[in-house]
């Protein structure tokens, strides 16, 4: 981490905030580990406990594999960094997208946004995500869409983002990328990982040029209903395993 990007010393937060910081820092590292990052762009955020609209997000300029628990920035409802990180810079587009959802949906405590090649490829297709595989069928009827309006730095777009997302756990930003939400970092990461996998499967299948086998709508709906969703433990089992992996290969994420 360069001296210009190194965060100032911070007071030791309370245990609940520190665990949220460690979880979110782990998500940044894992997004990089699985090749879902985009240099210093895109963002993951986590709402902090309490009544105030405050959430954790990455300082603008750090690679995802540089993020640590202590480097995450706290921003308020106006997108201003607060506390010991008040001089930090935050990506304006990150604030617009994330603040819109955090303010409107308090169940969406964690919000993740990516620009993966497969995700952007599917986001450029009129057909959207197709139910081509068991992974993609989990999202059948549960993926929202938001039309492209340019780089998301316009506060006026926030209401439209929220309206388009509705109560769904995932959204395809047309001509842009992917977005997922969850009550926990574990849930949001689970949806992002498998949404991106579903997009990769679709791109690979379409590249063959063969006729695509799409199951009947009732089969897709039945399969989607077989996946549990909306519980505090969604994605927790693989998340615990992924945290163990990071503890082995990149333990500094929790510093």
C-alpha positions as CSV (number, residue, x, y, z in Angstrom):
1,X,0.0,0.0,0.0
2,X,1.5,3.3,-1.0
3,X,1.9,6.0,1.6
4,X,-0.6,8.2,-0.2
5,X,-3.3,5.5,0.0
6,X,-2.5,4.2,3.5
7,X,-5.3,5.1,5.9
8,X,-4.7,7.1,9.0
9,X,-4.6,5.2,12.4
10,X,-8.1,4.4,13.6
11,X,-9.5,3.8,17.0
12,X,-10.2,0.1,17.6
13,X,-13.8,-0.3,16.7
14,X,-16.3,-2.3,18.8
15,X,-16.2,-6.1,18.2
16,X,-19.4,-6.1,16.0
17,X,-18.0,-3.5,13.7
18,X,-14.6,-5.2,13.6
19,X,-16.2,-8.5,12.5
20,X,-18.1,-6.7,9.8
21,X,-14.9,-5.1,8.6
22,X,-13.2,-8.5,8.5
23,X,-16.0,-10.1,6.6
24,X,-16.1,-7.3,4.0
25,X,-12.3,-7.2,3.6
26,X,-12.5,-11.0,3.1
27,X,-15.1,-10.4,0.4
28,X,-12.8,-7.9,-1.4
29,X,-9.9,-10.4,-1.3
30,X,-12.1,-13.3,-2.6
31,X,-13.6,-11.2,-5.4
32,X,-9.9,-10.6,-6.5
33,X,-9.1,-14.3,-5.9
34,X,-11.8,-15.5,-8.2
35,X,-11.0,-12.9,-10.9
36,X,-14.2,-10.8,-10.4
37,X,-12.4,-7.5,-9.7
38,X,-11.8,-4.6,-12.1
39,X,-8.5,-2.9,-11.1
40,X,-9.5,-0.3,-8.5
41,X,-13.1,0.0,-9.7
42,X,-16.4,-1.5,-8.6
43,X,-17.3,-1.8,-4.9
44,X,-18.7,-3.9,-2.1
45,X,-20.3,-2.2,0.9
46,X,-21.7,-3.2,4.3
47,X,-24.2,-1.2,6.4
48,X,-23.1,-0.5,10.0
49,X,-25.4,-1.2,12.9
50,X,-27.4,1.7,14.3
51,X,-29.9,4.2,13.1
52,X,-27.6,6.4,11.1
53,X,-27.2,5.7,7.4
54,X,-23.5,4.7,7.6
55,X,-21.7,2.0,5.7
56,X,-18.3,0.6,5.0
57,X,-16.8,0.8,1.5
58,X,-13.4,0.6,-0.1
59,X,-11.1,3.7,-0.3
60,X,-10.8,4.7,-4.0
61,X,-7.5,3.7,-5.4
62,X,-6.7,0.4,-3.6
63,X,-6.7,-2.9,-5.5
64,X,-9.1,-5.4,-4.1
65,X,-6.2,-7.7,-3.0
66,X,-4.8,-4.8,-0.9
67,X,-8.0,-4.2,1.1
68,X,-7.8,-4.9,4.8
69,X,-10.3,-4.6,7.6
70,X,-8.8,-1.4,8.9
71,X,-8.5,0.3,5.5
72,X,-12.3,0.3,4.9
73,X,-13.9,3.7,5.0
74,X,-17.0,4.7,6.8
75,X,-19.3,7.0,4.8
76,X,-22.5,8.7,5.8
77,X,-25.7,9.2,4.0
78,X,-24.2,12.1,2.0
79,X,-21.2,10.0,0.8
80,X,-18.8,11.8,3.1
81,X,-16.1,9.8,4.8
82,X,-16.4,10.2,8.6
83,X,-14.3,9.5,11.7
84,X,-10.6,8.8,11.3
85,X,-11.0,8.3,7.5
86,X,-12.5,11.7,6.8
87,X,-9.8,12.6,4.3
88,X,-10.3,9.3,2.3
89,X,-11.6,9.4,-1.2
90,X,-14.6,7.3,-2.2
91,X,-15.6,6.5,-5.8
92,X,-18.7,8.7,-6.5
93,X,-20.4,6.0,-8.6
94,X,-19.9,3.5,-5.8
95,X,-21.7,5.9,-3.4
96,X,-24.7,6.5,-5.7
97,X,-25.4,2.8,-6.3
98,X,-24.8,1.6,-2.8
99,X,-26.3,4.5,-0.8
100,X,-29.5,4.1,-2.9
101,X,-30.0,0.5,-1.9
102,X,-28.8,0.8,1.7
103,X,-31.2,3.7,2.4
104,X,-34.2,2.0,0.8
105,X,-33.7,-1.6,1.9
106,X,-32.4,-2.2,5.4
107,X,-32.5,-6.0,4.8
108,X,-29.9,-5.4,2.1
109,X,-27.1,-4.8,4.6
110,X,-24.4,-5.9,2.1
111,X,-24.3,-4.7,-1.5
112,X,-21.9,-6.0,-4.1
113,X,-21.3,-4.7,-7.6
114,X,-18.9,-6.2,-10.2
115,X,-17.8,-5.7,-13.8
116,X,-16.9,-9.3,-14.7
117,X,-16.4,-10.2,-18.4
118,X,-19.2,-12.8,-18.3
119,X,-21.5,-10.6,-16.3
120,X,-21.0,-7.7,-18.7
121,X,-21.5,-10.0,-21.6
122,X,-24.8,-11.2,-20.4
123,X,-25.7,-7.7,-19.4
124,X,-25.3,-6.8,-23.1
125,X,-27.8,-9.5,-24.3
126,X,-31.5,-8.7,-24.8
127,X,-32.3,-12.2,-23.6
128,X,-30.7,-11.5,-20.2
129,X,-29.8,-14.5,-18.0
130,X,-31.2,-17.8,-19.3
131,X,-32.0,-20.8,-17.2
132,X,-29.4,-23.1,-18.8
133,X,-28.1,-24.8,-15.7
134,X,-29.0,-25.6,-12.1
135,X,-26.9,-22.7,-11.0
136,X,-28.7,-20.2,-13.2
137,X,-32.1,-21.6,-12.2
138,X,-31.6,-20.5,-8.7
139,X,-32.0,-16.9,-10.1
140,X,-35.1,-17.8,-12.2
141,X,-37.6,-15.0,-11.4
142,X,-35.3,-13.4,-8.9
143,X,-33.1,-11.2,-11.0
144,X,-34.0,-7.5,-11.6
145,X,-32.9,-5.3,-14.5
146,X,-31.9,-1.7,-14.6
147,X,-31.5,0.2,-17.9
148,X,-28.1,1.9,-18.6
149,X,-28.1,5.6,-18.0
150,X,-24.3,6.3,-18.1
151,X,-21.7,6.1,-15.3
152,X,-23.8,6.0,-12.1
153,X,-22.7,9.3,-10.6
154,X,-26.1,11.0,-10.8
155,X,-28.1,11.1,-7.6
156,X,-31.3,11.3,-9.6
157,X,-30.7,7.7,-10.7
158,X,-30.9,6.4,-7.1
159,X,-34.7,6.2,-7.1
160,X,-34.8,4.3,-10.4
161,X,-32.2,1.8,-9.2
162,X,-34.2,1.1,-6.0
163,X,-37.5,0.8,-7.9
164,X,-36.0,-1.6,-10.4
165,X,-34.3,-3.8,-7.8
166,X,-37.5,-4.1,-5.8
167,X,-37.2,-7.0,-3.3
168,X,-34.9,-9.2,-5.4
169,X,-31.5,-10.4,-4.3
170,X,-29.8,-9.7,-7.6
171,X,-29.9,-7.3,-10.5
172,X,-28.3,-7.1,-14.0
173,X,-27.3,-3.5,-14.8
174,X,-27.8,-3.5,-18.6
175,X,-24.7,-2.8,-20.5
176,X,-22.9,-2.5,-17.2
177,X,-22.5,-5.4,-14.8
178,X,-23.9,-7.4,-11.9
179,X,-25.2,-6.5,-8.5
180,X,-26.3,-8.6,-5.5
181,X,-27.5,-7.9,-2.0
182,X,-27.8,-9.8,1.2
183,X,-28.5,-9.6,4.9
184,X,-24.9,-10.6,5.4
185,X,-21.6,-10.5,3.5
186,X,-21.9,-14.3,3.2
187,X,-25.3,-14.1,1.5
188,X,-24.4,-11.3,-0.9
189,X,-21.1,-13.0,-1.9
190,X,-22.9,-16.3,-2.4
191,X,-25.3,-14.7,-4.8
192,X,-22.5,-12.8,-6.6
193,X,-20.3,-15.9,-7.0
194,X,-23.1,-18.0,-8.4
195,X,-24.6,-15.2,-10.5
196,X,-21.2,-14.8,-12.2
197,X,-20.9,-18.5,-12.6
198,X,-24.3,-18.6,-14.3
199,X,-23.2,-15.9,-16.7
200,X,-20.0,-17.8,-17.4
201,X,-22.0,-21.0,-18.2
202,X,-24.3,-19.0,-20.5
203,X,-21.4,-17.4,-22.4
204,X,-19.7,-20.7,-22.8
205,X,-22.9,-22.4,-24.0
206,X,-23.8,-19.7,-26.5
207,X,-20.3,-19.7,-27.9
208,X,-20.8,-23.3,-29.1
209,X,-23.4,-22.1,-31.6
210,X,-25.5,-25.1,-30.7
211,X,-29.2,-25.0,-29.9
212,X,-29.7,-24.1,-26.2
213,X,-31.7,-26.5,-24.0
214,X,-34.0,-24.5,-21.8
215,X,-36.3,-26.4,-19.5
216,X,-40.0,-25.7,-19.3
217,X,-40.9,-22.6,-17.2
218,X,-42.6,-24.8,-14.5
219,X,-39.4,-26.8,-14.1
220,X,-37.3,-23.6,-13.8
221,X,-39.7,-22.1,-11.2
222,X,-39.8,-25.4,-9.2
223,X,-36.0,-25.5,-9.2
224,X,-35.8,-21.9,-8.1
225,X,-38.2,-22.6,-5.3
226,X,-36.0,-25.5,-4.0
227,X,-33.3,-23.0,-3.1
228,X,-33.6,-21.5,0.3
229,X,-33.4,-17.7,0.4
230,X,-34.0,-14.8,2.7
231,X,-32.6,-16.5,5.8
232,X,-29.7,-15.1,7.9
233,X,-27.7,-18.3,7.3
234,X,-27.9,-18.1,3.5
235,X,-24.4,-18.8,2.1
236,X,-22.9,-19.1,5.6
237,X,-21.4,-22.6,5.2
238,X,-19.3,-21.9,2.1
239,X,-18.4,-18.5,3.5
240,X,-17.0,-20.1,6.6
241,X,-14.9,-22.3,4.4
242,X,-13.8,-19.4,2.3
243,X,-12.7,-17.4,5.4
244,X,-10.6,-20.4,6.4
245,X,-9.0,-20.4,2.9
246,X,-8.1,-16.7,3.3
247,X,-6.7,-17.4,6.8
248,X,-4.2,-19.7,5.1
249,X,-3.3,-17.8,2.0
250,X,-3.8,-14.1,2.8
251,X,-4.3,-13.6,6.6
252,X,-3.4,-9.9,6.5
253,X,-7.0,-9.2,5.2
254,X,-8.0,-9.2,8.9
255,X,-5.6,-6.5,10.0
